[in-house]
Amino acid sequence: MFFLKIFKNKKSGFTLIEMMIFIFIFTIIGLTFYKVFLTGIQAMSNVRSRLGAIQVANEKIEIIHNLNYADIGTAGGIPQGNLLQTETVVRSGKSYFVHCSVIDIDDPFDGTAEAGTDTKPADYKQVKIVVYWEDNNPAKATTAVTMISPPGMESIYTGGILSLNVVDSNGIGISQANVKIINATVSPSVNAQYTTDAIGNLFLPEVVPASQSYSIKVSKNGYFSAQTYAPYPTSSVLPIDLHASVVAASINEKTIVMDKFSTINLSTKTPLGDSVPNIDFSLEGGRKIADTVATPPLSVWSLAKTAYNSDSSGKVGLANVSPGSYFFTYPVGVQNDKYKFLFFDVADTATNNFDLPADTTLEVGAILADKNVDSLLVTVLKDADSSPLADASVQLKAVSGTYDVTLNTNKFGQAYFPDASGPVAAGSYKLNVSVSGFTAVNGKDVTVNKLTEQQIKMIAN
């Protein structure tokens, strides 16, 4: 009865809070239905586009099946023919982007040219049609492939075979690498694009013979691209990767190395790890492209000598660079009067260069010593050939005072005082150096005043 009275006493209509709740629920339901509706529309549009792309691909395949066998090839491709490598087709107001490739197939049924058991390796042609409804988006594309045999017998073997291997620096083949081949010196000229197979190979029979004139460029997302170059003197330098040659009736192999991008995070800092901001320097290296014709020859790198400046935190970042060797130049100038470059903390041999592996983010420290700070740089070398001695024991002891610190030399034969134990004061010191297999140097007098350098040559026992 109590609830009945409340119900009877309640006024008709909705309160403001009820209206707000109703509107909120209605909005949520409306948005949900709208999202479902929109998703459905997009899905239907995608289906219509795919069906249209399939229709375009089927049309192209049907047309190709009705061509003369000799005409089945792409303009500028290998083999040559009348088909366009790329074109745009419009159907019902929708643009479709058509990519066509044709390659000769050496079927193992009658032996292969690679094994030397088939002198006519162009057994049939493989035609691949890729139709995009969003240009170069593999998720919005359809593919049609057909094989077409020559009428009656294999085609007459008139060219050579180009076998291209695209590998990384470990010799592992790179699948689905993009390959662009250009040769304007042959007739008809070649300007074609392909992709490597699952093991990084591209095998092209019936290539027109030519000497060092097939330009090859390879690329793939996430990789530093590579290419061939014309020989000297067409090129002003001596390239490492020359344009490919093709000799008739033979297999002509070409290997191009291509590695994944890497990143360099370089820091300019003191031997104690404190950042040194706003340092100018130059860096070059990466993939070696060529040698100059000078005597002695100089290396030409993918990253030519480029000037950089570390930021207020002493950092410089280089993304998407080629793996390889990098070389550091500390320019003469005001900074050079204030700091001395010592070494890279990731270097292996020379102090001013380091190696960058593929697919790596490398943290690199360029170690700089402040010339105005009281300090001592000891370099320990072999007397016989002036090569550095690592792990030599270097003791620096004050003539008057309590300073007495022993350090081991790094891989470059260097020991830098002070270390984390405390500063070095200007004044007189004794230096003792010892290493197994060499006569020790004891009681060497050293006077420290600002950055002081001392070279010690050790005589073998």
RODO-2510 file (C-alpha; in nm, 4 decimals, decimal comma):
residues 461
     n   res          X          Y          Z
     1     m     0,0000     0,0000     0,0000
     2     f     0,2859     0,2358     0,0760
     3     f     0,4304     0,1927    -0,2737
     4     l     0,0869     0,2276    -0,4260
     5     k     0,0420     0,5642    -0,2512
     6     i     0,3754     0,6856    -0,3800
     7     f     0,2798     0,5815    -0,7297
     8     k    -0,0556     0,7604    -0,7033
     9     n     0,1039     1,0744    -0,5667
    10     k     0,3713     1,0898    -0,8389
    11     k     0,3037     1,3516    -1,1041
    12     s     0,2776     1,2432    -1,4651
    13     g     0,5700     1,3109    -1,7100
    14     f     0,9517     1,2853    -1,6881
    15     t     1,1874     1,4611    -1,4551
    16     l     1,4969     1,6411    -1,5904
    17     i     1,7246     1,3610    -1,4703
    18     e     1,5079     1,0999    -1,6422
    19     m     1,5180     1,2995    -1,9625
    20     m     1,8977     1,3221    -1,9470
    21     i     1,9271     0,9486    -1,8857
    22     f     1,6932     0,8797    -2,1761
    23     i     1,8900     1,1071    -2,4095
    24     f     2,2208     0,9466    -2,3021
    25     i     2,0893     0,5939    -2,3640
    26     f     1,9386     0,6985    -2,6966
    27     t     2,2711     0,8581    -2,8002
    28     i     2,4678     0,5440    -2,7131
    29     i     2,2242     0,3253    -2,9061
    30     g     2,2270     0,5681    -3,1972
    31     l     2,6062     0,5813    -3,2123
    32     t     2,6265     0,2026    -3,1955
    33     f     2,3832     0,1599    -3,4827
    34     y     2,5646     0,4325    -3,6790
    35     k     2,8983     0,2605    -3,6291
    36     v     2,7519    -0,0753    -3,7353
    37     f     2,5875     0,0931    -4,0328
    38     l     2,9095     0,2707    -4,1308
    39     t     3,1114    -0,0502    -4,0964
    40     g     2,8592    -0,2275    -4,3153
    41     i     2,8785     0,0455    -4,5776
    42     q     3,2578     0,0272    -4,5784
    43     a     3,2525    -0,3503    -4,6024
    44     m     3,0057    -0,3359    -4,8927
    45     s     3,2214    -0,0746    -5,0657
    46     n     3,5283    -0,2924    -5,0174
    47     v     3,3454    -0,5951    -5,1578
    48     r     3,2267    -0,3958    -5,4605
    49     s     3,5818    -0,2689    -5,5160
    50     r     3,7258    -0,6194    -5,4891
    51     l     3,4690    -0,7597    -5,7331
    52     g     3,5520    -0,4764    -5,9717
    53     a     3,9242    -0,5471    -5,9372
    54     i     3,8673    -0,9188    -6,0036
    55     q     3,6690    -0,8285    -6,3144
    56     v     3,9472    -0,6007    -6,4395
    57     a     4,2105    -0,8708    -6,3719
    58     n     4,0049    -1,1343    -6,5548
    59     e     3,9597    -0,9009    -6,8498
    60     k     4,3350    -0,8451    -6,8712
    61     i     4,4072    -1,2187    -6,8519
    62     e     4,1495    -1,2876    -7,1257
    63     i     4,3048    -1,0221    -7,3491
    64     i     4,6551    -1,1622    -7,2933
    65     h     4,5409    -1,5155    -7,3820
    66     n     4,4334    -1,3844    -7,7219
    67     l     4,7666    -1,2147    -7,8023
    68     n     5,0367    -1,3629    -8,0220
    69     y     5,2876    -1,5444    -7,8020
    70     a     5,5724    -1,3222    -7,9216
    71     d     5,3789    -1,0116    -7,8099
    72     i     5,3286    -1,1334    -7,4536
    73     g     5,5735    -0,9228    -7,2562
    74     t     5,5854    -0,5767    -7,1077
    75     a     5,7062    -0,2571    -7,2715
    76     g     6,0566    -0,2078    -7,1346
    77     g     6,0456    -0,5434    -6,9577
    78     i     6,2180    -0,8792    -6,9929
    79     p     6,0776    -1,0289    -7,2126
    80     q     5,9728    -0,7317    -7,4236
    81     g     5,6135    -0,7060    -7,5446
    82     n     5,3110    -0,4840    -7,5963
    83     l     5,1687    -0,4897    -7,2436
    84     l     5,1948    -0,1861    -7,0189
    85     q     5,3714    -0,2409    -6,6859
    86     t     5,1310    -0,0005    -6,5130
    87     e     4,8027     0,1576    -6,6198
    88     t     4,4847     0,3014    -6,4712
    89     v     4,1469     0,1535    -6,5653
    90     v     3,8149     0,3202    -6,4769
    91     r     3,5066     0,1073    -6,4165
    92     s     3,1732     0,2612    -6,3049
    93     g     3,3534     0,5748    -6,1955
    94     k     3,6058     0,3782    -5,9868
    95     s     3,9777     0,3944    -6,0698
    96     y     4,1760     0,0711    -6,0631
    97     f     4,5565     0,0629    -6,0792
    98     v     4,6836    -0,2308    -6,2853
    99     h     5,0388    -0,3691    -6,2536
   100     c     5,1497    -0,6304    -6,5078
   101     s     5,4674    -0,8407    -6,5083
   102     v     5,5765    -1,1174    -6,7452
   103     i     5,8712    -1,3507    -6,6937
   104     d     6,0000    -1,6528    -6,8852
   105     i     5,9908    -1,9763    -6,6859
   106     d     6,2555    -2,2474    -6,7149
   107     d     6,0558    -2,5605    -6,6359
   108     p     6,2635    -2,8450    -6,4825
   109     f     6,0614    -3,1048    -6,6822
   110     d     6,3163    -3,0885    -6,9668
   111     g     6,6149    -2,9859    -6,7560
   112     t     6,7231    -2,6389    -6,6553
   113     a     6,9724    -2,3876    -6,7864
   114     e     7,1060    -2,3445    -6,4324
   115     a     7,2031    -2,7124    -6,4254
   116     g     7,3351    -2,6955    -6,7838
   117     t     7,0758    -2,9466    -6,9068
   118     d     6,8499    -2,7135    -7,1097
   119     t     6,9756    -2,4933    -7,3925
   120     k     6,6272    -2,3468    -7,4500
   121     p     6,5195    -2,2374    -7,1031
   122     a     6,2268    -2,0133    -7,2016
   123     d     5,9704    -2,2928    -7,1732
   124     y     5,6637    -2,0754    -7,1108
   125     k     5,5618    -1,7349    -6,9824
   126     q     5,4171    -1,6477    -6,6440
   127     v     5,1878    -1,3454    -6,6468
   128     k     5,0985    -1,1764    -6,3179
   129     i     4,8286    -0,9110    -6,2961
   130     v     4,7860    -0,7148    -5,9713
   131     v     4,4888    -0,4771    -5,9554
   132     y     4,4749    -0,2210    -5,6720
   133     w     4,1687    -0,0166    -5,5810
   134     e     4,3935     0,1911    -5,3550
   135     d     4,7258     0,2526    -5,5269
   136     n     5,0094     0,0291    -5,3985
   137     n     4,8117    -0,0876    -5,0915
   138     p     4,8558    -0,4683    -5,0825
   139     a     4,5552    -0,5014    -4,8486
   140     k     4,3345    -0,3525    -5,1202
   141     a     4,4406    -0,5532    -5,4223
   142     t     4,3672    -0,8730    -5,6068
   143     t     4,6120    -1,0874    -5,8035
   144     a     4,5678    -1,3102    -6,1079
   145     v     4,8413    -1,5347    -6,2470
   146     t     4,8378    -1,7359    -6,5683
   147     m     5,0888    -1,9522    -6,7551
   148     i     5,1042    -1,9306    -7,1343
   149     s     5,2897    -2,1865    -7,3452
   150     p     5,4358    -2,1145    -7,6898
   151     p     5,2543    -2,2673    -7,9873
   152     g     5,3976    -2,6048    -8,0772
   153     m     5,7469    -2,5775    -7,9260
   154     e     5,9700    -2,3724    -7,7027
   155     s     6,0688    -2,0282    -7,8267
   156     i     6,4055    -1,9908    -7,9938
   157     y     6,6782    -1,9111    -7,7407
   158     t     6,8336    -1,5802    -7,8434
   159     g     6,9614    -1,4185    -7,5225
   160     g     7,1332    -1,4865    -7,1954
   161     i     7,0082    -1,5542    -6,8445
   162     l     7,0332    -1,2956    -6,5678
   163     s     7,0235    -1,4545    -6,2225
   164     l     7,0077    -1,1855    -5,9546
   165     n     7,0533    -1,2688    -5,5865
   166     v     6,9545    -1,0093    -5,3261
   167     v     7,1011    -1,1027    -4,9873
   168     d     7,1853    -0,9426    -4,6545
   169     s     7,5398    -0,9215    -4,5155
   170     n     7,4967    -1,2713    -4,3638
   171     g     7,4247    -1,4147    -4,7087
   172     i     7,0545    -1,4752    -4,6352
   173     g     6,8260    -1,4126    -4,9332
   174     i     6,5772    -1,1250    -4,9065
   175     s     6,2352    -1,2284    -5,0336
   176     q     5,9917    -0,9865    -5,1985
   177     a     6,2607    -0,7245    -5,2583
   178     n     6,1693    -0,4732    -5,5275
   179     v     6,4016    -0,4866    -5,8290
   180     k     6,4169    -0,2214    -6,1007
   181     i     6,6210    -0,3022    -6,4123
   182     i     6,7027    -0,0350    -6,6718
   183     n     6,9091    -0,0556    -6,9907
   184     a     6,8787     0,2149    -7,2541
   185     t     7,1657     0,0756    -7,4667
   186     v     6,9796    -0,2331    -7,5940
   187     s     6,6976    -0,2377    -7,8473
   188     p     6,4243    -0,2326    -7,7459
   189     s     6,5257    -0,0563    -7,4257
   190     v     6,4550    -0,2139    -7,0865
   191     n     6,2777    -0,0436    -6,7967
   192     a     6,1152    -0,3114    -6,5815
   193     q     6,0211    -0,3885    -6,2208
   194     y     6,0139    -0,7268    -6,0468
   195     t     6,0220    -0,8831    -5,7004
   196     t     6,2561    -1,1520    -5,5731
   197     d     6,1266    -1,4982    -5,4839
   198     a     6,1229    -1,6671    -5,1428
   199     i     6,5029    -1,7107    -5,1415
   200     g     6,5868    -1,3641    -5,2747
   201     n     6,6436    -1,4703    -5,6366
   202     l     6,5212    -1,3243    -5,9642
   203     f     6,5802    -1,5532    -6,2635
   204     l     6,5305    -1,3930    -6,6047
   205     p     6,5862    -1,5954    -6,9260
   206     e     6,5975    -1,4348    -7,2720
   207     v     6,7810    -1,1188    -7,1685
   208     v     6,9396    -0,9229    -7,4528
   209     p     7,3208    -0,9528    -7,4289
   210     a     7,5029    -0,6343    -7,3212
   211     s     7,8216    -0,5424    -7,1376
   212     q     7,8026    -0,3656    -6,7976
   213     s     7,4921    -0,1684    -6,8892
   214     y     7,2043    -0,3274    -6,6948
   215     s     7,1354    -0,0833    -6,4114
   216     i     6,9837    -0,2600    -6,1095
   217     k     6,8214    -0,0957    -5,8085
   218     v     6,6863    -0,2998    -5,5169
   219     s     6,4715    -0,1805    -5,2286
   220     k     6,2367    -0,3026    -4,9584
   221     n     6,0594    -0,1374    -4,6674
   222     g     6,2883    -0,1286    -4,3648
   223     y     6,6040    -0,1806    -4,5745
   224     f     6,8700     0,0612    -4,6965
   225     s     6,8380     0,0438    -5,0741
   226     a     7,1260    -0,0581    -5,3009
   227     q     7,2083    -0,0123    -5,6667
   228     t     7,4690    -0,0730    -5,9346
   229     y     7,6761     0,1954    -6,1078
   230     a     7,8362     0,2435    -6,4477
   231     p     8,2078     0,1546    -6,4652
   232     y     8,4863     0,4145    -6,4691
   233     p     8,5256     0,6504    -6,6557
   234     t     8,1489     0,6760    -6,7185
   235     s     8,1375     0,7085    -6,3410
   236     s     8,3978     0,9474    -6,2031
   237     v     8,4875     0,6914    -5,9342
   238     l     8,5533     0,3160    -5,9179
   239     p     8,2190     0,1640    -5,8070
   240     i     8,1955    -0,1465    -5,5889
   241     d     7,8717    -0,2722    -5,7547
   242     l     7,8988    -0,2416    -6,1326
   243     h     7,6090    -0,2589    -6,3772
   244     a     7,5330    -0,6183    -6,4778
   245     s     7,6556    -0,7819    -6,7972
   246     v     7,4663    -1,0490    -6,9915
   247     v     7,6454    -1,2926    -7,2218
   248     a     7,4369    -1,4929    -7,4717
   249     a     7,3662    -1,8611    -7,3987
   250     s     7,5055    -1,8429    -7,0449
   251     i     7,3929    -1,7822    -6,6884
   252     n     7,5054    -1,4415    -6,5673
   253     e     7,4923    -1,4213    -6,1878
   254     k     7,4796    -1,0937    -5,9960
   255     t     7,4624    -1,0554    -5,6176
   256     i     7,3606    -0,7359    -5,4412
   257     v     7,3866    -0,6991    -5,0636
   258     m     7,1152    -0,4994    -4,8864
   259     d     7,0742    -0,4706    -4,5082
   260     k     6,8078    -0,3376    -4,2740
   261     f     6,8186     0,0219    -4,1555
   262     s     6,9965     0,1085    -3,8315
   263     t     6,9969     0,4043    -3,5922
   264     i     7,2878     0,5903    -3,4311
   265     n     7,2376     0,7708    -3,1000
   266     l     7,5612     0,9613    -3,0503
   267     s     7,6526     1,1412    -2,7271
   268     t     7,9417     1,3805    -2,6715
   269     k     8,0656     1,3363    -2,3136
   270     t     8,3636     1,3464    -2,0803
   271     p     8,5630     1,0391    -1,9677
   272     l     8,3563     1,0503    -1,6458
   273     g     8,0292     1,0364    -1,8435
   274     d     7,9203     1,4005    -1,8098
   275     s     7,7516     1,5387    -2,1225
   276     v     7,9330     1,7958    -2,3345
   277     p     7,6752     2,0072    -2,5223
   278     n     7,6940     2,1899    -2,8565
   279     i     7,9899     2,0072    -3,0073
   280     d     8,0510     2,0416    -3,3829
   281     f     8,1812     1,7360    -3,5660
   282     s     8,1586     1,5561    -3,8988
   283     l     8,0607     1,1976    -3,9699
   284     e     8,0814     0,9842    -4,2833
   285     g     8,0431     0,6161    -4,3599
   286     g     7,7787     0,3454    -4,3919
   287     r     7,7589     0,1499    -4,7161
   288     k     8,0746     0,1763    -4,9256
   289     i     7,9811     0,2913    -5,2769
   290     a     8,3144     0,3294    -5,4526
   291     d     8,6816     0,4252    -5,4361
   292     t     8,8167     0,7448    -5,5854
   293     v     9,0802     0,7303    -5,8602
   294     a     9,3211     0,9323    -5,6457
   295     t     9,6451     0,7852    -5,5095
   296     p     9,6001     0,6626    -5,2461
   297     p     9,2297     0,6010    -5,3178
   298     l     8,9649     0,7414    -5,0862
   299     s     8,6387     0,5677    -4,9994
   300     v     8,3025     0,7004    -5,1179
   301     w     8,0267     0,6268    -4,8650
   302     s     7,6469     0,6307    -4,8641
   303     l     7,6732     0,9035    -4,5988
   304     a     7,9136     1,1629    -4,7379
   305     k     8,0991     1,3738    -4,4821
   306     t     7,8226     1,5660    -4,3047
   307     a     7,8465     1,8279    -4,0299
   308     y     7,6496     1,7781    -3,7066
   309     n     7,6141     1,9602    -3,3759
   310     s     7,5235     1,7889    -3,0505
   311     d     7,2270     1,9466    -2,8716
   312     s     7,2080     2,0960    -2,5223
   313     s     7,2192     1,7415    -2,3815
   314     g     7,5183     1,6470    -2,5933
   315     k     7,3131     1,4176    -2,8207
   316     v     7,2696     1,3611    -3,1952
   317     g     7,0299     1,1024    -3,3425
   318     l     7,0634     0,9560    -3,6931
   319     a     6,7727     0,7297    -3,7933
   320     n     6,7357     0,5045    -4,1008
   321     v     7,1048     0,4973    -4,1894
   322     s     7,3015     0,2226    -4,3568
   323     p     7,4981    -0,0257    -4,1477
   324     g     7,8739    -0,0183    -4,1992
   325     s     8,1792     0,1711    -4,0761
   326     y     8,1490     0,5344    -3,9644
   327     f     8,4338     0,7843    -3,9333
   328     f     8,4440     1,0849    -3,7010
   329     t     8,6186     1,4151    -3,7730
   330     y     8,6635     1,6726    -3,4993
   331     p     8,7144     2,0044    -3,6824
   332     v     8,9840     2,2551    -3,5977
   333     g     8,8369     2,5632    -3,4323
   334     v     8,7355     2,7145    -3,1025
   335     q     8,6022     2,3835    -2,9694
   336     n     8,9190     2,2038    -3,0695
   337     d     9,1099     2,4465    -2,8483
   338     k     8,8841     2,3587    -2,5540
   339     y     8,8356     1,9814    -2,5923
   340     k     9,0462     1,6929    -2,7119
   341     f     8,8720     1,3956    -2,8736
   342     l     8,9954     1,0729    -2,7139
   343     f     8,7987     0,7785    -2,8578
   344     f     8,4595     0,6220    -2,9264
   345     d     8,3466     0,3962    -2,6455
   346     v     8,2158     0,1390    -2,8977
   347     a     8,5204     0,1485    -3,1272
   348     d     8,7147    -0,1714    -3,1875
   349     t     9,0457    -0,0618    -3,3389
   350     a     9,0935     0,3016    -3,4445
   351     t     8,9803     0,5625    -3,1960
   352     n     8,7911     0,7750    -3,4484
   353     n     8,5638     0,5183    -3,6150
   354     f     8,3075     0,2550    -3,5189
   355     d     8,1073    -0,0199    -3,6887
   356     l     7,7271    -0,0123    -3,7043
   357     p     7,5580    -0,3547    -3,7356
   358     a     7,2385    -0,3989    -3,9372
   359     d     6,8957    -0,3653    -3,7730
   360     t     7,0499    -0,2080    -3,4615
   361     t     7,0110     0,1016    -3,2478
   362     l     7,3680     0,1763    -3,1421
   363     e     7,4452     0,3994    -2,8443
   364     v     7,7752     0,5694    -2,9234
   365     g     7,9823     0,7865    -2,6903
   366     a     8,2372     1,0320    -2,8314
   367     i     8,4724     1,0881    -2,5362
   368     l     8,6129     1,4400    -2,5055
   369     a     8,8628     1,5691    -2,2493
   370     d     8,8432     1,9319    -2,1349
   371     k     9,1837     2,0913    -2,1980
   372     n     9,1323     2,3430    -1,9155
   373     v     9,0818     2,0784    -1,6451
   374     d     9,3892     1,9517    -1,4593
   375     s     9,4209     1,5966    -1,5905
   376     l     9,6638     1,3433    -1,7361
   377     l     9,6237     1,1308    -2,0502
   378     v     9,8743     0,8454    -2,0578
   379     t     9,9124     0,6488    -2,3824
   380     v    10,1053     0,3217    -2,3549
   381     l    10,2549     0,1837    -2,6775
   382     k    10,4808    -0,0998    -2,7867
   383     d    10,8258     0,0364    -2,8618
   384     a    10,8684    -0,1983    -3,1605
   385     d    10,5751    -0,0762    -3,3729
   386     s    10,3970     0,1962    -3,1685
   387     s    10,0824    -0,0156    -3,1446
   388     p     9,8687     0,0377    -2,8299
   389     l     9,9053    -0,1826    -2,5233
   390     a     9,5738    -0,2639    -2,3541
   391     d     9,5410    -0,3583    -1,9860
   392     a     9,8720    -0,2022    -1,8887
   393     s     9,8797    -0,0987    -1,5220
   394     v     9,9345     0,2762    -1,4856
   395     q     9,9967     0,4211    -1,1369
   396     l     9,9893     0,7970    -1,0805
   397     k    10,1227     0,9044    -0,7407
   398     a    10,1635     1,2589    -0,6103
   399     v    10,5168     1,3602    -0,5068
   400     s    10,3700     1,5502    -0,2137
   401     g    10,0125     1,4688    -0,1197
   402     t     9,7858     1,1698    -0,0907
   403     y     9,6838     1,1156    -0,4526
   404     d     9,7665     0,7567    -0,5519
   405     v     9,5482     0,5977    -0,8227
   406     t     9,6143     0,2974    -1,0478
   407     l     9,4205     0,2465    -1,3724
   408     n     9,4405    -0,0027    -1,6579
   409     t     9,4725     0,1188    -2,0167
   410     n     9,1797     0,0690    -2,2533
   411     k     9,1975    -0,1029    -2,5922
   412     f     9,3645     0,2090    -2,7344
   413     g     9,6400     0,2029    -2,4708
   414     q     9,4926     0,5057    -2,2912
   415     a     9,4544     0,5769    -1,9200
   416     y     9,2907     0,9054    -1,8196
   417     f     9,3259     1,0674    -1,4789
   418     p     9,1149     1,1680    -1,2869
   419     d     8,8693     0,8829    -1,2487
   420     a     8,5594     0,8658    -1,0282
   421     s     8,7719     0,8551    -0,7111
   422     g     8,8453     1,2285    -0,7229
   423     p     9,0146     1,5160    -0,9102
   424     v     9,3790     1,5537    -1,0023
   425     a     9,5448     1,8730    -0,8753
   426     a     9,8115     2,0573    -1,0722
   427     g    10,1559     1,9569    -0,9532
   428     s    10,4339     1,6962    -0,9629
   429     y    10,3670     1,3213    -0,9884
   430     k    10,5481     0,9919    -1,0349
   431     l    10,4278     0,7516    -1,3043
   432     n    10,4738     0,3738    -1,2880
   433     v    10,3715     0,1564    -1,5854
   434     s    10,3836    -0,2222    -1,6061
   435     v    10,2436    -0,4944    -1,8311
   436     s    10,3276    -0,8625    -1,8682
   437     g    10,6056    -0,9311    -2,1197
   438     f    10,7512    -0,5795    -2,1104
   439     t    11,0095    -0,4002    -1,8990
   440     a    10,8327    -0,1837    -1,6403
   441     v    10,8723     0,1940    -1,6368
   442     n    10,8996     0,3251    -1,2801
   443     g    10,9370     0,6705    -1,1306
   444     k    10,8647     0,8644    -1,4482
   445     d    10,8374     1,2340    -1,3522
   446     v    10,5219     1,4075    -1,4733
   447     t    10,4047     1,7611    -1,4113
   448     v    10,0289     1,8051    -1,4458
   449     n     9,8991     2,1446    -1,5591
   450     k     9,5579     2,1483    -1,7281
   451     l     9,5284     1,8571    -1,9783
   452     t     9,8719     1,6945    -1,9849
   453     e     9,9626     1,4153    -2,2270
   454     q    10,2301     1,1546    -2,1629
   455     q    10,3333     0,8799    -2,4049
   456     i    10,5091     0,5716    -2,2675
   457     k    10,6803     0,3206    -2,4968
   458     m    10,7338    -0,0247    -2,3496
   459     i    11,0261    -0,2476    -2,4485
   460     a    10,9536    -0,6193    -2,4757
   461     n    11,1477    -0,8493    -2,2406
***
